[in-house]
Amino acid sequence: ICNFQNLMADLAQVRVRGFSINNEELTLGGRSVAAPIFSHIGRAIASICVRGSTNSFSYSRILSCGKEVVSVANEISRDLLEAMPQEVQLGTNLEGL
């Protein structure tokens, strides 16, 4: 990603998929997928990532692993919400998690 338009297009794809893909953008020979962990107000506060080499992490494997990473990130988001005091949870919508 080397310009603002490409960045915005990539972020739009991330929002649709629910996870980001790093395809040797940071490290030659490395790929990763990451998904956000959300706070009780729906703000991304952390993320989880799975990383592998280009030899063992094919594009189809990235897509299937990305879905699993999203599932785990959503579970962590729900667990964080459930651990909060009841008065903080009031009005929180869990449907998206």
Solvent accessible surface area in square Angstrom, and as a share of the most:
residue,aa,sasa,rsa
1,I,106,0.54
2,C,121,0.72
3,N,74,0.38
4,F,141,0.59
5,Q,145,0.65
6,N,69,0.35
7,L,69,0.34
8,M,81,0.36
9,A,58,0.45
10,D,41,0.21
11,L,62,0.31
12,A,51,0.39
13,Q,101,0.45
14,V,29,0.16
15,R,179,0.65
16,V,136,0.78
17,R,71,0.26
18,G,26,0.25
19,F,6,0.02
20,S,38,0.25
21,I,30,0.15
22,N,39,0.20
23,N,71,0.37
24,E,65,0.29
25,E,107,0.48
26,L,153,0.76
27,T,59,0.34
28,L,163,0.81
29,G,28,0.27
30,G,3,0.03
31,R,44,0.16
32,S,12,0.08
33,V,1,0.01
34,A,23,0.18
35,A,2,0.01
36,P,41,0.26
37,I,11,0.06
38,F,57,0.24
39,S,20,0.13
40,H,59,0.26
41,I,117,0.59
42,G,50,0.48
43,R,160,0.58
44,A,60,0.46
45,I,98,0.50
46,A,51,0.39
47,S,73,0.47
48,I,43,0.22
49,C,77,0.46
50,V,63,0.36
51,R,141,0.51
52,G,23,0.22
53,S,48,0.31
54,T,36,0.21
55,N,148,0.76
56,S,70,0.45
57,F,8,0.03
58,S,56,0.36
59,Y,127,0.48
60,S,82,0.53
61,R,142,0.52
62,I,1,0.00
63,L,59,0.29
64,S,64,0.42
65,C,27,0.16
66,G,0,0.00
67,K,138,0.59
68,E,115,0.51
69,V,6,0.04
70,V,34,0.19
71,S,60,0.39
72,V,69,0.39
73,A,0,0.00
74,N,33,0.17
75,E,90,0.40
76,I,57,0.29
77,S,1,0.01
78,R,79,0.29
79,D,78,0.41
80,L,78,0.39
81,L,6,0.03
82,E,110,0.50
83,A,87,0.67
84,M,58,0.26
85,P,75,0.47
86,Q,121,0.54
87,E,128,0.58
88,V,53,0.30
89,Q,41,0.18
90,L,127,0.63
91,G,87,0.83
92,T,35,0.21
93,N,105,0.54
94,L,74,0.37
95,E,158,0.71
96,G,68,0.66
97,L,42,0.21
